[in-house]
Amino acid sequence: MEARAVEESVESRVRRRLRELRVERGLTLRQVSDRAHINISTLSRLESGKRRLALDHITGLATALGVSADELLAGGSPVDPRVHGEPVTRGGLTMWPLTNRDAAGGLRTFKVRVSPRRRRPPDQLRSHDGHDWMYVLDGRLRLLLGDQDLVIESGEAVEFSTWTPHWFGAVDGAVELIAVFGPHGERAHLHD
C-alpha cells in the first residue's frame, strides 16, 4: 500500500511538472504532442490524470520540453509567485497584467488605465466570445453595451457577456480599473 502511495505521488508530480514546463515554455498541447510523438488526446489525458503515465512516455516528453528525464521527474523548484509582464498600451488603454498567462483556467486579470482621450466609440461596437468583469478604482467609465449607454462610477463593478456588442472609455478624465478577461477578451482588447 505504501509503495502505491509513493508511485501515485511521483505520477502526480510528473503530471504537474509536465503542465508547468509546457506553460512556462509557452507551448501548446499540439506542439508538445508533435515533438514527443504522442497523440494530442493522450497528452491531454496524461496532464489531467485521466490516463496513467508510462515509463516510455518520460523520454519523449522530456525531449519535447527541452529538459532531461531527471528534471521532468524531479519536484521542480518552487514557482516564483510574482507576475512578470510589461504594460501594453493600445487604443487609449494601458494594461498591466496582474496574473500570469494560463492562470485560473485562461482568465487574466489586468489593471487598466483608460486615457481621458478615449471618449469616442467606434462606428460599430465589437463583440467576441466570453465574459468581461470590471471594477472601477478611480474615475468615471462610459460603457456602451448593446443599446445601453452606462456611466460606471468609482467603486462600481460590471459583468457582462461579450457576445453583446460593447465598448468602454472615459467620461471626463482618466479612469483606472481592474478587469478580468477570458482569452477572447484579452485578444480583443490587447491584440486586435
N, C-alpha and C positions, 0 to 999 in steps of 0.2 A: 504493500500500500504506500509506504514512504517513497519508494523508487518511482512509483507512478506520479505522486505529487511533485517530485523534483522534475520528472520528464515534462509534466504539464507546465510547470513554471518556465522551463527552458523554452518550450514551444511558444508560450505566450510572449516571452521576452523577445524571441526571434521575430514573431509576428509584429510586435510593437516596433522593433528596430527596422524591420522591412519598410513599414509605412513611414517612420521618421526619416530614414535615409532617402526614400523616394521623394518625400515632400521637401526636405532640405535641398535636394538637388533640382527641384522644380520639374521632376519627371512625371509623366502621366502613366497610368496603368499600361496603356498600349505601348509606350516606349520601353518600359521595363520588361513587359512580356515579350516583345520582339527581341530585345537584347538577350534575354535569358532563354529564349526558345521555349517559352511556356505559353499555353493558351491564356488569353486575357481573362477568361472566366475562371480558370484555375487560379491565376494570380489573385483575382478579386476574392475568391473563396479562401485562399490562404491567408490574406490580410485580415479578413473578417472572422476567421476561425471556423468557417463552415466546411473546411477541408483540412485534414491533418497534414502537417509538414513532413515530407520525406527527406531522408538524407541526400538523395540525388538532386533535390531542389536547391540545396545550400550553395553549391559551387556556382551554378548558373546565375542564381540571384545575386550572389556576392560580386561576381564579374559584372553583371548588368548595372550594379550600383557603384562600381568602382572601388570596392573595399575587399579586404581579404575575408575568407570564411570565418576566421577568428574574430574579426571586427563585427561581422554580422551576428555571430553567436554571443558576443560579449554584451554586457549590460548597457554599454554606451555611457558616455559622460553625461552628467546632468545637463539638461537643456537650459540655456540661458533664457530666463523669462522676459527679458527686455524686448521690446518691439523696436526693430530697426527698420527705418524707411524714411526716405526723403519726402517732403511735401510735394504735391503736384499741383500746378496752377493751370487752369484751363477754363475758358468761358466765364471769367469773373468769379470762379470758385478756387480757393486754395484748400487742399485736403491733406491732412496729416493722418497717416494710418495709426490706429490705436490697437490693432490686433494684427497678428502675423497671418500671412497667407494660409489658406486652408484651415483656419481656426473655426471652431463652432459650426461644423457642417457647411462650410462655404460662406457663412455670414462674415462680413468685415465691418468693423466699426471705425469711423473717422471723425476727427474734429474738423469742422468745415468753417471757413470764413467766406462769407458772401460779400463781394465788393459792393460798395454803395453805388457803383456804376451799373451793376446788374439789375436793371429796373424794367427793361423792355423784353417781354416774352417773344419767342419766335412766332412767325406767322402760323405755324402748325405745331401743336403740342405733340410730344412723343410719348409712346407707351412701350413697355417691354415686359417680359416675363418677370414675375417675382412680387416682392413686397418691400416697401420702404418704411422706416421708422425714423423720426427726427425729434430732437428735444432742443428747443431754442434756449441758449445760455444767455445771450445778450442781443438786444436789438429787436426789430420787428420784421418778420419774414412774410413775404407775399407768396402764397401757394395757389396756383391755378390747378384745379383738379376736376377734369371734365368741364362741366358748366359752372362750377363753383369758383368764386374769387375770394379767397380767405386771407385774413391777416392773423398770423400766429405770433402771439406776444411772448416776451421773455418768460420762461417758467412753464410754457405750454408744450405739449408733445402732440405729434400727429402720427398716424399709422394708416397706411392705405395700400390697396392693391395697385401695382404699377401697370396693370392692364388698362387702368383708367389713364387717358392722356393727361400729362402733368408737366409742370414747370415750377421752379421756385426762384425767388430773387429778393432783393432788398426793397423795403418800403421807403425809408427816409434816412438811411445810414447803414454802415456795415452791420452785418449780422454774424454772430458766432453760434454754432450749433453742434450737437453730436448727432451723427447719423449712422444707422445700421443699414447696410445694403447687402443683398444677395449678389451672386456673381453677375447677373444680368444688369442690375442697377449700378454696380461698380463699373462695369464696362461702359454703360450709357453715360455716366457722369464723369468718368475719368479718361476714357479712351476714344469714344466715338466723336 
